[in-house]
């Protein structure tokens, strides 16, 4: 079971909503290449609000993801696409249901 997770909240600048959506879709192949990332989700919660939720079996995998290609690309694009720097919270998974 994954015990560690990240939740990133992103607010697109006006007119940049499609660009944020495209960026998130383009990050999926990078997430698939990360051996320590168990699950990775990009989602939209409103017209300009987006997020990323991902899970990890251990802390080293989570830290590797935080220093990986998706994080680097997101930070490089954040000033252009986002209202503010992404809010990233480290989560501890207490329980889950599979299947």
Backbone as JSON, one array per atom type, in Angstrom:
{
  "sequence": "XXXXXXXXXXXXXXXXXXXXXXXXXXXXXXXXXXXXXXXXXXXXXXXXXXXXXXXXXXXXXXXXXXXXXXXXXXXXXXXXXXXXXXXXXXXXXXXXXXX",
  "N": [[0.84, -1.19, 0.0], [0.46, 2.22, -0.76], [1.91, 4.76, 1.17], [2.51, 7.38, 1.19], [1.87, 10.61, -0.21], [1.26, 13.29, -2.56], [-0.3, 16.43, -2.98], [-1.05, 18.77, -5.24], [-2.08, 22.04, -5.87], [-3.33, 24.1, -8.4], [-3.82, 27.22, -9.93], [-4.95, 28.55, -12.83], [-3.87, 31.3, -14.81], [-6.0, 33.92, -16.07], [-7.25, 33.09, -19.24], [-5.31, 31.2, -19.66], [-6.12, 28.68, -19.14], [-6.5, 26.47, -20.91], [-3.88, 26.0, -21.65], [-2.75, 25.16, -19.23], [-4.2, 22.81, -18.83], [-3.3, 21.36, -21.08], [-0.58, 21.19, -20.45], [-0.67, 19.56, -18.14], [-1.74, 17.18, -19.21], [0.37, 16.53, -20.89], [2.29, 15.79, -19.1], [1.81, 13.25, -18.21], [3.2, 11.01, -19.54], [5.75, 11.4, -18.47], [5.32, 10.9, -15.75], [4.73, 8.19, -15.88], [7.22, 7.15, -16.34], [8.53, 7.27, -13.96], [9.75, 5.21, -11.6], [9.16, 5.09, -8.85], [6.75, 6.35, -8.48], [3.61, 5.47, -7.74], [0.85, 5.91, -8.31], [-0.63, 8.42, -10.33], [-2.38, 11.34, -10.84], [-3.93, 13.84, -12.74], [-6.07, 16.58, -12.53], [-9.13, 18.55, -12.82], [-10.82, 21.02, -11.04], [-12.45, 23.15, -11.32], [-13.31, 25.99, -13.44], [-10.8, 27.37, -13.68], [-9.21, 26.04, -11.96], [-6.94, 23.51, -11.06], [-5.3, 20.35, -10.41], [-2.86, 18.05, -9.05], [-2.51, 14.76, -7.99], [-0.62, 12.38, -6.44], [0.82, 9.19, -5.58], [3.01, 7.27, -3.42], [5.23, 4.62, -2.41], [7.19, 5.02, -0.54], [9.15, 7.48, 1.3], [11.62, 8.28, 0.0], [10.92, 7.89, -2.73], [8.87, 9.75, -3.05], [10.3, 12.13, -2.61], [12.07, 11.96, -4.76], [10.29, 12.34, -6.85], [9.46, 14.96, -6.32], [11.74, 16.28, -7.03], [11.95, 15.72, -9.65], [11.36, 15.49, -13.25], [8.73, 16.4, -13.9], [8.11, 18.19, -11.83], [10.16, 20.07, -12.22], [9.5, 21.05, -14.78], [6.96, 22.09, -14.25], [7.53, 24.15, -12.41], [9.1, 25.75, -14.03], [7.23, 26.69, -15.84], [5.36, 27.93, -14.26], [5.21, 30.74, -13.66], [4.4, 31.8, -16.09], [1.94, 30.47, -16.59], [0.38, 30.26, -14.24], [-1.52, 31.72, -11.52], [-0.28, 31.9, -9.05], [2.58, 30.47, -7.36], [2.51, 26.92, -7.36], [0.6, 25.29, -4.82], [1.81, 22.87, -2.78], [1.2, 20.02, -1.03], [2.34, 17.67, 1.33], [1.17, 14.49, 1.97], [0.02, 11.97, 4.23], [-1.04, 8.76, 3.78], [-3.68, 7.22, 5.31], [-5.6, 5.22, 5.08], [-7.01, 3.12, 2.53], [-8.9, 2.0, -0.34], [-8.96, -0.63, -2.59], [-9.8, -1.77, -5.85]],
  "CA": [[0.0, 0.0, 0.0], [1.14, 3.5, -0.74], [1.76, 5.45, 2.44], [2.87, 8.78, 1.01], [1.2, 11.24, -1.35], [1.38, 14.73, -2.78], [-1.45, 17.1, -3.57], [-0.66, 20.09, -5.76], [-3.21, 22.86, -6.32], [-2.88, 25.03, -9.42], [-4.83, 28.12, -10.45], [-4.51, 29.1, -14.11], [-4.11, 32.71, -15.09], [-7.08, 34.09, -17.04], [-6.86, 32.83, -20.61], [-4.28, 30.16, -19.72], [-6.71, 27.43, -18.69], [-6.23, 25.4, -21.87], [-2.45, 25.73, -21.58], [-2.51, 24.36, -18.02], [-4.73, 21.47, -19.13], [-2.37, 20.72, -22.01], [0.64, 20.87, -19.71], [-0.93, 18.41, -17.28], [-1.86, 16.0, -20.07], [1.7, 16.2, -21.43], [3.14, 15.28, -18.0], [1.5, 11.84, -17.93], [4.29, 10.09, -19.89], [6.86, 11.56, -17.51], [4.94, 10.2, -14.52], [4.83, 6.75, -16.15], [8.64, 6.79, -16.34], [9.05, 7.33, -12.58], [9.48, 3.9, -10.98], [8.66, 5.22, -7.49], [5.41, 6.93, -8.46], [2.67, 4.36, -7.87], [-0.33, 6.43, -9.0], [-0.5, 9.84, -10.68], [-3.63, 11.86, -11.39], [-4.09, 15.26, -12.99], [-7.52, 16.8, -12.52], [-9.67, 19.91, -12.85], [-11.89, 21.17, -10.05], [-13.25, 24.31, -11.68], [-12.88, 26.58, -14.71], [-9.38, 27.75, -13.68], [-8.53, 25.31, -10.87], [-6.43, 22.2, -11.45], [-4.49, 19.74, -9.38], [-2.15, 16.79, -9.27], [-2.46, 13.9, -6.82], [0.17, 11.2, -6.73], [1.11, 8.36, -4.41], [4.34, 6.66, -3.38], [5.38, 3.61, -1.37], [8.12, 5.47, 0.5], [9.56, 8.88, 1.26], [12.59, 8.55, -1.07], [10.23, 7.99, -4.02], [8.18, 11.04, -3.06], [11.32, 13.17, -2.77], [12.56, 11.87, -6.14], [9.28, 12.96, -7.69], [9.52, 16.41, -6.08], [12.94, 16.78, -7.7], [11.95, 15.13, -10.98], [11.1, 16.26, -14.47], [7.43, 17.08, -13.86], [8.24, 19.34, -10.92], [11.01, 21.06, -12.89], [8.72, 21.65, -15.86], [5.89, 22.89, -13.65], [8.09, 25.38, -11.84], [9.56, 26.58, -15.14], [6.05, 27.26, -16.5], [4.39, 28.46, -13.3], [5.03, 32.19, -13.78], [3.67, 32.05, -17.33], [0.62, 29.86, -16.64], [-0.37, 30.2, -12.98], [-1.72, 32.93, -10.73], [0.75, 31.88, -8.02], [3.34, 29.23, -7.28], [1.63, 25.83, -6.93], [0.56, 24.87, -3.41], [2.09, 21.44, -2.76], [1.09, 19.47, 0.32], [2.74, 16.28, 1.54], [0.1, 13.79, 2.67], [0.23, 10.6, 4.71], [-2.26, 7.99, 3.52], [-4.05, 6.43, 6.5], [-6.4, 4.07, 4.67], [-7.4, 3.17, 1.14], [-9.67, 0.87, -0.85], [-8.58, -1.0, -3.94], [-10.72, -2.65, -6.57]],
  "C": [[0.87, 1.24, 0.0], [0.88, 4.18, 0.6], [1.96, 6.95, 2.31], [2.2, 9.33, -0.24], [1.57, 12.71, -1.42], [0.08, 15.23, -3.37], [-1.0, 18.49, -3.96], [-1.91, 20.79, -6.27], [-2.67, 23.95, -7.24], [-4.04, 25.91, -9.86], [-4.28, 28.78, -11.71], [-4.78, 30.6, -14.16], [-5.27, 32.81, -16.09], [-6.55, 33.91, -18.47], [-5.82, 31.73, -20.77], [-4.81, 28.78, -19.31], [-6.38, 26.25, -19.62], [-4.75, 25.01, -21.84], [-2.1, 24.88, -20.35], [-3.01, 22.94, -18.25], [-3.79, 20.7, -20.05], [-1.08, 20.32, -21.32], [0.43, 19.61, -18.86], [-1.06, 17.12, -18.1], [-0.48, 15.56, -20.58], [2.63, 15.61, -20.35], [2.91, 13.8, -17.73], [2.62, 10.88, -18.34], [5.49, 10.2, -18.96], [6.56, 10.82, -16.21], [5.07, 8.69, -14.71], [6.28, 6.26, -16.12], [9.25, 6.78, -14.93], [8.74, 6.02, -11.87], [8.89, 4.01, -9.57], [7.28, 5.82, -7.38], [4.42, 5.8, -8.75], [1.45, 4.79, -8.67], [-0.12, 7.92, -9.22], [-1.79, 10.27, -11.36], [-3.48, 13.36, -11.61], [-5.59, 15.5, -13.12], [-7.86, 18.28, -12.57], [-10.8, 19.96, -11.83], [-12.8, 22.36, -10.34], [-12.7, 24.91, -12.96], [-11.38, 26.9, -14.78], [-8.58, 27.0, -12.63], [-8.19, 23.89, -11.3], [-5.65, 21.62, -10.28], [-3.8, 18.49, -9.87], [-2.17, 16.05, -7.94], [-1.65, 12.68, -7.21], [0.55, 10.49, -5.45], [2.43, 7.63, -4.58], [4.4, 5.65, -2.25], [6.27, 4.09, -0.24], [8.52, 6.93, 0.28], [10.62, 9.15, 0.19], [11.94, 8.68, -2.46], [9.5, 9.32, -4.13], [9.17, 12.18, -3.29], [11.89, 13.16, -4.19], [11.58, 12.54, -7.09], [9.32, 14.49, -7.54], [10.72, 17.06, -6.76], [13.04, 16.31, -9.14], [11.54, 16.08, -12.09], [9.76, 16.99, -14.46], [7.51, 18.32, -12.99], [9.08, 20.44, -11.57], [10.24, 21.79, -13.98], [7.62, 22.55, -15.31], [6.42, 24.2, -13.09], [8.58, 26.32, -12.95], [8.4, 27.3, -15.83], [5.13, 28.03, -15.56], [4.18, 29.96, -13.45], [4.21, 32.55, -15.02], [2.21, 31.62, -17.24], [-0.25, 30.06, -15.4], [-0.45, 31.54, -12.27], [-0.63, 33.05, -9.66], [1.48, 30.55, -8.07], [2.42, 28.12, -6.78], [1.74, 25.56, -5.43], [0.75, 23.36, -3.42], [2.09, 20.96, -1.32], [1.55, 18.02, 0.32], [1.67, 15.63, 2.41], [0.59, 12.42, 3.14], [-1.08, 9.85, 4.52], [-2.52, 7.08, 4.72], [-4.82, 5.17, 6.14], [-6.75, 4.23, 3.2], [-8.22, 1.92, 0.79], [-9.21, 0.61, -2.27], [-9.65, -1.91, -4.52], [-12.07, -2.56, -6.06]]
}
